Amino acid sequence: MLALGKQPLPPTLRLGQSVYRHVRTIKHDFFAATAFYDDAAGNRIVLKLGRTADFSGIPLRWMGRVLCQRELRFYRRLGDLPNIPRLLGRVGETGLVHAYARGKPLGRNVKVPNGFFAALERLLAEVHRRDIAYVDTNKSPNLLIGDDNQPYLIDFQISWDLQDLGDNPLNRWWLRRLQREDRYHILKHKRRLRPDELSAAELAAGKRRSLLIRLHRMVFKPYFLVRRAIMKRLRESGRLLRETTA
């Protein structure tokens, strides 16, 4: 099931004149493996390798290449924003390296600083202004609180823009729907973690679930319940790595 099959991540990685050594694998699932690498001075980078392994005899390296190319596109389009980790290079056909954003993921047990959600909403608005939907705001581990108390976005694997299906009315409609879901999930996190900063209008908007979200939950909730149980068993048996973000 793992993206790299039985192949381990490389023990070292050369970037320019520096050599980085593998420190920790933070995620390894069906689609990709992600790990931290440090150089001799303690500078950290992040390597993400897309799928290379076959699945049940079906070659899927093409999937790794496609997903990597898409993610590279988003990092390049957003590369001038200080709240998006800087793209540093490619590794093979399915890998990319980006800068490490020092901070911690958004979560229930994490203190959210004053004004964090306002800054996150401004960042997301700029991403949307460039005709991009982040799509993954539902997953709080991808929303980082930096050591500077500013928001950072990572992981653009399933983000969406107008390139794949072209700039046409149907694709623009779909993009706007995805962008609305981005905003809904941010309000949902804000309602849970900083309700004191929530306006009356935001409170009302955060409670309105769109048809897209209702359909998604109806279709995928049973799938995720089964998947979660399988992943738990695999982690407990040692066949799958536990996920971490730091």
N, C-alpha and C positions, 0 to 999 in steps of 0.2 A: 504493500500500500504506500510505502514511503516514496517521496519524489526521487530520491537518489538510489532507491533499492538498497542493496547491501554495501554500496560505495560510501565511504566516509567523506566528510568535508575535508578539503585540503588542510594539512597541518600548518602550512605557511602560505603567505600571499605577498607577492611583490607589487608595490604600487609606487611608480617613479623610482626613486633611489632608496626607498624604505622597505624593510621586510617586516611583515606583520605575522604574528603567531596566533593560532586559534586559541581563544580563551573559553568560550562557552557557546554551545548551540542553544539558541533560545526557542526555536520552533522548527519542527520537521514534520510536515504533513503530506497529503497526497500531491499538492501542487508545487511546493517549494521547501527548501531548507534555508534557515536564516541563522547567522552566527555573528558573534563579536570577535574582532581580531585587534590585538594591541601590538604596537611597535616597542622598541627598547626603551623609548622615553615615556611610555604609558599612553600614547595617543591612540584613541580607539576609532575603528571604522566598522561598518556593518556590511557583511557579504550576504547576498541573497541569490541562491542558485535555483532556477526553475527546474521542473521535472525533466529527467533524462531517462528514467527507467521505463521499461515496458510494463504493461499491466495485463495479466492473463494472456500473454503472448502478443498483445497489441502494441505496436510501437507508439510511444507518446512523447518522444523528444520534440516533435513538432509543436506540441502544446506548450512545452517549456519555452521554446523559441518565441512563439506568438505572445505569450503572457509577458515575457521579458521585454520584447519590443514595445508592447503597449505601455508597460510601466516606465520604461526609459523615456517614452514620449511625454508622459505626464511630469516626470521629474525635470525634463528639459524645459517644458512650457512654463513651469512654476519656479524655475531655478533662481530667479531674481528675488524671490520672496524670502526674507530672513527666517521665517517660521517653517520653511520646508528644508529638510536636510539636503545639503549640496550633493549632487551626483558627482562621483569621483572617477568612474570608469566602468568598463565591462570586464567580465571574466568568462571566457569561452563563449559558447553559443547561447547559453540560457542564464548567465549570471550578470549581476550588476553590483557595484559597490557605492555606498553613499556615506556621508558623514554621520557621526554619532551625535544624536541630540541628547544632551545631559539633562536628565529629569526623571520623572516617574509617571506611569500611566494613570489616567483618570480612574477613580474607583471609590467605592463606598467608604473605605478606610483611609482615604487620602484627604488631607485638608486642602480645600480648594480656595486659593487666595481671592481677595476682593477684586472684582473686575475681570476675572479670568474668562467668564462666559461672554462678556461684552467683547473682549479681544478676540475670542474664538469666533464669534459671530461676524466680526469685521473680516477676519481671515477667510472665513467661508464665503462671505459675500464677494471678496476679491477673486477667489477661485471660481465662483459662479459667473462673475463678470467676464471671465475668459472662456466662457462656454464649456465649462467642465463641471461635472457632478462627482463629488467624492465617493458617494454611495455607501461607504463603510462607517458612517458616524454612529451607527448602532453599537459598534464594538468599541467599548471604552479603552481597551489596551492600545488602540491606534491613536488615541487622543492624549498627547503627552502634556504634562505640566512641567515646563522647563525649570531648571535651577534659577532662572531669571523671572520665574512666575508667569512667563508668557506661554501661549499655546503652540504646539507643534503637531503637524500632521505627518504620519508615516504610512507606508504601505498603500500604493495606488494600483494594486493588482486588479481590482474590479471597478475602478473608476471609469467614467464614461465621458465622451466628447462627441463631436460631430464628424470625426474622421472615418471610423469603421463603416458606418452606413451612409455617410455623405451628409452635406448640409441641405436638408430638404424639410418641408413642413412636418412630416411624420416624425422624423428624428428629432427635430427641435421640440415638438410636443413631448416626446419621451424624455428628453433631457430636462425640460422644465419640471416634469413630474418627479424625476429622480432628485432634482435640486430641492423640491418641496419636501421630499422625504428626508433629505440631509438636515434641513432646518427643523423638521419635526423631532428628529432624534436628539438634536442639540437641546431643544426645549425640554425634552423628556429627561435628559441628564441634569439639566439645570433645576428642574422641578424636584428631582430627588436629592441633589447635592447642595444647592444654594437657593432654596425656595424664598429666602429673604430678599433675593435680588430679582425675583420674578414680578413683572408687571401684571396687572389684571388682564390685559390683552394677551400676553404671553401665556398666562395660566389657562385661558380659554382655548387658545390655539393649540397648546400642548396636549389638551384632552381630546382634540378632534383627530380621530384616526381615519386616514383616507381609505378608499376602497382598495388601493394597491396594498397597503399595510395589512388590512383585514384578510385579503386573499392570500398574501404571503404567509401570514400566521396560520391560516386554515390549512394550507397545502404543506408548509414546511415544518410546522411544529411537531407532528408525529415523526418526521424524518430526523429532526434534531434530537428528539428524545431518545430514539434508537441509536443514533450516532454517538451521543454523549455516553450511553451505557457501554457501547463497544469500545470507545476510546478509553474509558475508565478501566475496563478490563485489560486492554493492551498496555496501559501505563503501569498498572499494578503488577502485570506479568514481566515488565521490563522490556517489552517488545516495541514500545513507543516512548519517546522522550517526553518528560513533563515540560510544559511551556513555561517560559520565564521572560521577563522584559528587562532585567537589569543584571 
